[in-house]
C-alpha cells in the first residue's frame, strides 16, 4: 500500500507556463527530506520517495504570508489510480521573500506494495492568482528484499527534526535509516545482523584505523517486519566526507549497504 507521510508542497516533467506564472522548478529526488540528490528512482518496499522542488511565482502578501494548495495522485503502469490526496491548503510565512519557495513531498512504499512502475503527480495551486501547475515523477518499486532504506539525516536521536546531510563544526548529525527484509533465527526468533560503519575523507581515505562494528540480535518484536537504526556523527572538523553503512544478515547471508556524502562547514 502507498501512503503519504506528509506534504509540504508538489512533478520531473513540469509544464512550461507563461513567464511570470506559477512555476515548479528544480524537481529532484533526494535522500531524506533535505537532500542530497538520490542517484536513482528504484525503491524497496519500506522505503520513502522524497521529492523536492521550488515554487516560483507564488503570490506573497506584504508581510511574507503565502497560501497555496497541494494535491497528489499515484498511478501504476496501467494508469490506474492507487492513491489520491485531495488538495490540501497550506500556509507559510516567507520573511526573506525573493520570489522562490522550496517545497517537498514524500510517499511511503508499503511493505506489501507489488513490484512495478509507478507515477506520482503533484499539483500546486495559487488561489489568489488563480494559477495551477503540476509535474510527475516516475519511480520503480522492486521486489521485497533485505535492505537499508528511508535514509534521513536529523538533528536528534528520535528523528523528529530533519536536517540536511551537512552541518557546522560542533554539531551532531543523526543518520536515520530502516532495515527491511531481514530473516529471523529459528530458535531465538530474532534477527542477527552485523553492522559496519566506515567514514572516508574527500580523497576516499578512511578516517578510522578500523571500522566501527556492531551487532543486533535482540530486542526486535516478533511482529515487526522492519526496525529503525541510526548512526550518530559528531562533526569535529570541516571538510567533505562519506559515511558508508554495511549490514550483513547472518540468517540469510544477504548484504546491504549505502553511502551518504556529508559536508561539515567551519563555524561562522
N, C-alpha and C positions, 0 to 999 in steps of 0.2 A: 504494500500500500504506500502511496505517496502522500506526503503532507507538508505543509509549510511550518517552519519553526517560528518565523516572523517575517515581516516585510518592512523595509524602510523606504522603499520606493520601487521599479521596473518593467528590449530583447536583442546574435552577432550580425544582424542584417537590418539595421534601422532604416526607416523610410527617410527620404530626403525632402523635408518640408521647406517652404519658402523661407528666405532669410528673415530672421527675427522671430520666427515661430518657435513653438516648443520643440526642442531637440533633445534626443537621448544619445549621448556620445561616449566614447572611451569604454565601450562594453567589453568586459573581460570576466573570465572565471578566475577565482582566487583560492588560495589555500587559507582557510579561515576567513572571517568577515572582512579583515583589513589587509589581505594580501599576504605574501606576494602572488604573482600570477601562477595559475595552475598550468601544468605542461600539457595536459590532455583533458578530454571530457568523458573518460571512462571511469565508472564508479562501481564499487562493490555494494551489494545490499548492506545497509547500515551506515553508508557514507552520507555526506551532505554536499549538495550542489550549491556553492556560493557564487552569486552573480553580483558584480559591481559595475556601476556606470555613473555617468554625470548627467544631470538635468541642466540644460541651458535654455535660457529664455523664460524661466518660471517667474510669474508675477510676484513682486515683493512690495509690501507696504513700506512706508517711510521709516518705520521702526524695525524693519527686517523680518516681519512676520510673513509666513507663506502658508498657503492652503492648497492641497492637491490631493488627488485620489490615485490609488494603485490597485490594479486587478491582475489576477494570474490565472492562466489556463495551462494544463499539462495534457498533452495528447500522445498517443502511441504511434507506431509506424503506419497504421491504417487510418490515422487521423481521428481515432476515437477519443472522445473527451474522457479523461480519467480523473481529473481533479480540477475544480474551479473555485477560486476565491473571488467573490464579488468585490467590486471596487471599494476600498477602504479609505475613509477620509483621514488624512494625515496633516498635522500642523507642526511647523518648525519655525524657529527664530534664527535668522542668519545675520548676526550683528556685523560681520565683516563684509557682507554684501558681495559685490564683484560679479554678479550675474551667473554664477555657476554653483550648483549644489551637488555634492557627492551623494550617491544613493546605493542601496544594496538590497538584495532579496535572496532568500535561500529556501531550498526544498530538501526535506529528508527523504532518503531512499529506504523504504521499509525492508525488513529482513525477508519478507515474503514476496517482494517485487520480482516479477518474471524478468529474465534477461531479454534485452532487446533495445531498439532505438526509440527515443522519446524526444519531444519538443516542449520547451517551456516558453510560453509567451507572456510578456508583461506589458501592461498598458497603463500609461500615465496621462492624467487629465488635469489641466489647469482650468478650474471652473470660472475664474474671473475673466480669463482671456478667451474662454470657450475654445480651448485648443487641446488636442489629443494626439498622442504619438505612441508607438509601440515597437517592440523588437522581439525576435525569437532566438532562442539558444537551443541547439541540438545537443543531446548527450546520449550516452550508451550505458545501460546497466548490464554488468557482467554476471555470469553465473556465480552464485554464492561460493565463497572460498575463505581460507584463512587470510587475514589482512589487518593492516593498521590504517584506520580511516578517520574521517571527521577531524582532521588536524586543525587546531585552532589555538593560537597563542593568546594568553590572557595575562592580566596583571596580578591575579590572585589564584591561590591553590584550588579554590572551588570552581573556578572557571566562569565566574559571573561578570567579570569586567574584561571585555575583549580588548585586544591590543594588536598592533602590527608586529611583524617579526623583527622588531627593532626597538631601541631604547637608548638611554644615555648611561654613562658610567655611573655605577652605584645602584642601578635598578635591578630587580629580579624579574625575569620573564618565566612564566609557566607555560610550557607547551603541552596542551591537552590533546589526547587522541583516544580513539576507541578501538578495542581489539574485538574482531569478529571471526566467526568460522573456526573456532578452536575446538579441539577434541577434549574429552574428559577421561581420566584414568578409570578403568573398570572397577577398581577397588575403592579408591578414595572419592570417586565421583567429582574430582576437582581437576581443573586444567593444570598443566605443568609446562610453563613457558619460561624460557631463558631470554632475558633482555640484555642487549649490549648497546651502550651509549658511547659514541665517538664524536669528537669535535675536531674540526680542521680549520686552519687559517686560510688566508686568501691565496696562498701558494700550495694549497692542498696538503699541507703538512699537519700531522696530528698535534694537537696542543697538549695531550696527555701521554706520558710514557707507556701507559697501558689503559685500555678502555675501562669504563665503569660497567660492572656486570651485576645483574640482579636476577632473581628467580621468583616467580609467583606460582604457588601450588596449593594455596589455601585461601579461604575467605570469600569465595565466589558462590553465591546461592545457586543451588541446583536448577532453579527455574530460569536463571539468567543466561540468555544466549549471547550477550555482549557484556563487556565491562570497560570502564574508563581507566585510563592511566595518564600520568603526567611526568614531565621532565622539568625540574627547576634549573634555571640558568642564571647564575649571578654574573652580571656584566661588569667586570672589574677593569677592563681596558678597552679603548676604542679599536675599531677595525671591522673587517668583514669576515664572517666565519660561516661554517656549515655544521649543523647538527645532523648526525646520522643515527637513527634508531633501527636496530635489527632485532627481530623476535623470532625465536625458533620454538615451534610447538613440538615438545618431546613426545607427545602422544601420537601425533600423526606424521612427525618428521617433516613438517612443512615450514617454510621460511617466508618472512615478510619484512620489508624494510622501507624507510622513506628518508629523504634528505630535505632539510629545511634551511635555506640561506638566512642568515641573521646579521643585522648591521648594528654596531654599537657606536654611538656618537660621543665625542667629548662633552663634558658639561659646559653650559654657556658661561 
